[in-house]
Amino acid sequence: MAADLVVRARRAVVGGEERAVAVEVTAGVVTAIHEYDAEVDAAEVVDLADDEVLLPGLVDTHVHVNEPGRTEWEGFASATRAAAAGGVTTIVDMPLNSIPPTTTVAALEEKQAAARGQAWVDVGFWGGAVPGNVSDLAPLHDAGVFGFKCFLLDSGVEEFPELSPLAFAEAMTETARLGALMIVHAEDAAELEPCAHGPSYAGFLASRPDAAEERAIDLVVDTARRTGGRAHVVHLSAAGAVPVLRDARAAGVDVSVETCPHYLYFDAAAIPDGATELKCCPPIRGAANREALWAALAGGDIGFVVSDHSPCTAELKRRDTGDFAEAWGGIASLQLGLAVVWTAARDRGVGLADVVRWMAAAPARRVGLDGKGEIAVGADADLCAFAPDERFVVDPARLHHKNPVSAYAGRTLTGTVRRTWLRGVPIDLAAAPRGRLLRRGQR
């Protein structure tokens, strides 16, 4: 029988390298990978342009959609449209800043109801670990969440409190029993300094020193070692924590770590005072720290790169005053992540195959998204046509994010997404959304 689709590409990232291929798709799944000029009977044949590279759809496991409850910040419709436009075909939604947070099965069901019929890409969900909900973790695990998110300091929203070291150990004991992944915002409040009101970025940075991350990551490693649990450190900023994580893995502790595009692109010295669109927690640090993060990625000490897409309304960024103490901490980058990382990577001689590993294959593997993040026989035919040499200037008003606030406004980035396929069908933002709501362990 004829295949549904064949995509021919003179350049494609397959099996960790670039090569020419013809990808055969039937019923939404990759059924064969042929040589570029192989004769294949198919209902539709797409031949990518000479300046395009075929990539697997990216997998972003760190996205704050915020619906229900704070849908004015973002929502499933706007977030998943932005994802599709940026070559991301699977996201996993954080348990905050929605109201209610995803800390019970009832809250998970409320969030799934909000997402249903609004998703242009596939969407999975994290559960939340907060004080007093250890008994909710097993039901959430059974309901299909991909693991559990916790904070070791104030999360910034009152409905998602932080875990004390004792409560963190209790939650990790339970996630170890379940075989679930615990993902951790690792900063130690005891190492923070008060952030003075005003526009000084240097003052904000000094209020959240490297030691806050390093000390909290020590706790994560120690707790994972004692409980036998699986841990993952989100949005690593402080490169000084890398040796502790490396040594822990060498000793058999199941702990991984991610970083984010903004830590790989910006450096503190180049952030002007009052530029609150660049406020995030942990903060963007200096240029030497940024290069150390790149080295850790290249060496395999940092596993992957995800957006930590954390949007808010323009008002909450306090651009009128530039007050870093008052502004919401979060960077919206879901649509731009691939271009940001590729722009910085090519300047350092890093190839697309590495970027794809960091932004597609590795996050999918770590969180158990089988059939995602790679172009391989049996995988979902989630694909992206990427023009790696095409440049564009970021205009926040042209992004699909709900609010036109971007840390990258006015920046020239390299690499544009021209087409995205979800399970072998082009994503058409003018048509009805086709994204699925995912459960752990199910395709």
N, C-alpha and C positions, 0 to 999 in steps of 0.2 A: 504494500500500500504506500501511496505517496505520503511524505512528511507534510506537516502543516506549514512549516517555514524552514528556510535555510538562510542563514546570515553569513555572507562571505566577507572576510576582512583580511586585507594584506598585512595588517598588524592587529594582534589580539593577545591579551594576557591570559594564557592558559597554562596550567601546571607550573606556575611560578616563573614563566618566561614569556617573552614576546615571540610570536610566530604567526605565519599566515595560515588561516583555517577557514573551513566551511562548517558552521555549527548547525546541526540538524535538530529540529524541535518538533515534537508531536505531543498533543494534549498537555501543553504547558511545561514539558520536561525536556531536557537535552537528551536526545536518544543516540547521537553519534557525533564525533568530531572528526572531520575529514580533512584531507589536504585541500588547500584553497581552490584548486581547479578541478576537484573531483566532480563527476557527473552524479547529481542527486535529484531524484524525482520529488518535487515539492509543489504544493499549491501556491506558495509565494516564495520568491527569492529576493532578498535584499542584499545589495552589494554596497558596502560602505565606501565612502569617498576616499581618495588617496591620502587626505590629511586627517582621517579619522582612525581611532583605535577602538577596538571592541573590548569593553571591560565587563566583568560581572557587576551586577547591581551592588552598590555599597550597602553595608550593614552598620547602622548607627545605634548602638546600644545605650546611649545616654542622651535622651531627649525629654525635656519637660514640656508636655503638651498643654497642661494646666486646665483641661476641661474634664468634668464640670467644675463650676465654682469660680474660676478665674479666666473664663473664656475670653474676656476682653484683653488678656495678655497674649493668648494664642488659643488655638482650638484644633481639633482633628482635621477639619477641612483645610484650614490654612497651613498647618504644619505638614500634612502629607502632600499637599500640592508643592510646597517648597522642597520637600524631600525629593519628589519625582523630578522636579526641575534641576536638582543638583545631582542626579544620578544615584540617589539613595532609594532602594526598593524595599528595605526592611528597617523599621525602627522598633526600639523597645522603650516604652514610656515609663518615666519615673513616677514613683508613688506620691510625690509632692511636685507642684504646688496646687494641685486640684483640691477641691473641697467637695466631699470628704477625701482625705488621703487614702491610698489603697492599703489600708492596714487591717481590713476584714474582708471576708468573702462578699458581704453585702455591698461594701464600697467598690470592690472589684467589679461586681455585676453592674453597679450604677455607672462606672466608667465605661465598661464594655457597651452598655446601652447607648451612652453618649457617642461612642465611636462608630457604632454600627451604621453603615450606609454613608459614612463621611470619609472613608479612608481611601486615598488614591494609591497607597502602597500598603504592604502587609505590616501589621502592628501587633507586637507582643507587649506584655506588661510585667513590670517589677512589682513585688509586694514591698511593704514597709515594715521595719522592725522599730518599734517605739516602746517606751516604758509601759509595762503591763499587758502587752499583747503576745507574749510567748505562746499562749494557748491558741492563738489565731494562725500561727505560722504553718502548722501542718495542714489545716483546712485550705489555706491559700496555696500551699504547695500542691495539694491534691487538685485544686481548681486550675492549675496550669501556669502559675506565675513562673518567671525565669530565674527567680532568686529573690533576695531581700536587700533593701537599701537601708542603711542607718547612718546617723550623724553622731560624731563624738563631741560636738559642740553645738551651740544654738544654730538651728537650721535657717533662721530668718522668718519662719512662719510658725505661729503658736500651736497650730494643730498637728505639727510633726516634731515633737520634742526629741532632744538628744538622749542617747544612752550613756549612763555612767559606766565606768570600767566594769563594775560588777554586773550590771544589767547587760552590757555587751557580751560578757563571758557567758551569761545564762542564755542569751539569744544564740550565740555561736555554738553552744552545746547542743541546742535543739536543731540548728541548721546542719550541724555535723551528723546528728542522728538521721536527718532527712536526706543527707547527701546534697543539700542545696548550697548554692553560692551566696555568700554574704558580701555585698559591695558596700564600701565604707568611705564616707567623707571624713578624711583623716586630718584634722587639725586639733591641736590641744589648746583649749581656752586659757590655760594657765600661762601659756607662752605669748599670748596676745597682749598688746598695749592698747589703751584707748585711742581711737582715731579722732583727732581734732577736727572740728568743723572747719570747712573751707575747701578751696580748690586744689590744694597741694597733692599731687600724685605721690611725691616722695614721702609725705607724711602718712598717706594711706598705706603705702608699701611697708613702711617701718612698723606699722601697727600689726602686721601679720608676717612676722619673720620666718625664715626657713625653718628655724627650730620648732615652730608650731607643727609643721608637717612631719618633721623628722621624729619628734617625740611621739606623736600620735601613731606613726607608722611602726615605731618600736612596739607600741601596745598591740597593734593589729597582728604583727608577726608573733609576738609572745602568746597572744590569745589563740591564734590559729594553731600554734605548736601544742599548747596545752590541751585544747579541745579536739584536735584532729580535724577541725573544720576547714572548709574551702573559703578563702578570702580573696577579695579583689579591691585594690585601692583605686578610687576614681580620681580623675583630673589631677594627676601629679604635676606640680609646678616646681617644687624644690628638688633639683637634681642630686643634692647631697644625700637624699634618702635611697638612691639607687643601690649602693653597695650593701646596705642592710637587706634589701629585698633579694638581691642576687645571692647573698650568703644563705638566706633562709631557704630559697629554692634548692640550692646545692645541698642543704641539710635535709631535704625532703618535705619541707613545709609547702602546702598547696596555697601559694599566694601569687597573684599576678597584679599587673598595674597598667594603667592607660595614661595617655596624655592627650592634649587637645590642640586644635589648630592655632588658637591664639597664643599659646605658650611657645609654639614653634615659629611663629611669624613676627610677633612684636617683641620689643625689649623696653624695659622701664625708662631708660634714658630718653627714648624718643616719644614718650607719652607726655603731651603738654598738660599743664595744670588746667583743671576744669573739664577735662575730657572724660566725663563720667560714663560715656558709652563703653569705655575700656575697663570699667570696674568689674572685677570678678573675684571670687574667693575659692581657693587661694589666689593671690594676685599674680599678675605678670611680673616676672623678675628681670634681672639684668641680662645683657647680651652673652656674657660668659656662661651663665646658667642655661640660656637657650641653646647654645652650642653643645653643652653637656647633655641636654635632653636629646638632641639629634644624634650624638654619639651613642647614647644608651639605646635609642631605637635601632641604629645600625648594628649594634652589638647584640641585640636580642634581649637586653635587660628590661626594656619597656615593650610590652606585647603589642599594643595597638593604639590607634588614634580615633577618637570619637568626638562629637561636637560639644557635648555639654550645652546643648541649645537651651538657654535659659532666658527667654524673652520677658518683657514687661511692657507696659504702656510708656509712651514718651514722657509723660508727666513724672513717672516714678524714677526716671533717670536723672531728674533734677538738672537738666541742661540749663535752666534759667539761672541757677545759682552756682552750678559746678561743684556742689558740696559733696565730697566723697563720703562723708559720714552719713549723709541722709540718702544718697542714691541707692537704688536697688543694685545688687551685685549679680550680674549675669550677662553673658554675651550671646546674642542671637546669631547663629551661623549655619543653620542646618542646610540651607541652599548653597552655601559658599564653601563648605568644608573641603571638598575635593580640589577646587581651584586654589584655595589658600595653601593647602599642603603641597600641591603640585608646584605652585609658583615658588615656594621656598625650597622644595626638594630639588628642582632642576637647577637652581642656583648653586646647589651643593653637589651636583653630579650624581644625584640619586635618581634611579630609573622608575618608570611606571610600575614595574612588577613589584617593587618594594612598597610603593604607595598602596597598591591594590591589596597586598598582603596585610598591611597595617589597618586598612580601612574597610576591608571586606572579609577576607578569609579568617584572619585571627580573631576578630570579635565574634564572628559566627561560631567558630569552634569553641571558644571559651564559654559562651553562654548556652551552648547546646542547640543552636539553630541549624539542624541538619538540612542539607540541600540548599543552603544559602551561601553566598559569598564567594562562589567559584564557578567557572565555566567547566563543567565536568559531566560525564555521562551519568544520568540519574539525578542531577541537580535541577532545581527549578530554573526555567529559562528566564531569569531576571538579568537583563543585559542593559548596557549603556554604550551609546556611540559618543566618544569623547574626542574633541579636536584639541590636542595638547599644545598647539602653537598659536591658537587664536587668543587674542588679548581683548579685555573689556574693562571698562571703568565701572566700579560699583555705584549704582544709583539705588538707594534704599527704596524709593518709590516704585521701582520696577521689580522688586523682590516679592515673593508670595507670602512672606512672613506677615502676620496680621498688622504689626506696627512698624512704621518706616524708621526704625532705629537700627543703625549698624555701625559696629566698630570699624568696618572696612569702607565706609562711605568715602567716595572720591579716590580710592586706591585702584591702581591698575593691576589686575590679576591675569594670569595666563592659564588657559584651558577652559573650554566651554562644553557643556553637555548639549548635544543636538537632538538626541532621541533616547528614550528609556522604554524598555519593555518589561512588563510584569507577567511572568509565566507565558512568555511568547507572544504577548499582545501589546502593541504600542500603548503607552499611557497617553490618553487624550484628555487634557484638562477641561475640554469643552463637553465631554461626555460624562456619563454616570461613573462614579468611582467603583473600582473592582477589587480594592484591597481586602484581604482577609484578616480576621482577628485570630492571632496565633496562640496556641497553648504549648507549653513546654513538652517536647517529645512528639508533637504531632505536626505534620506538614500542612 
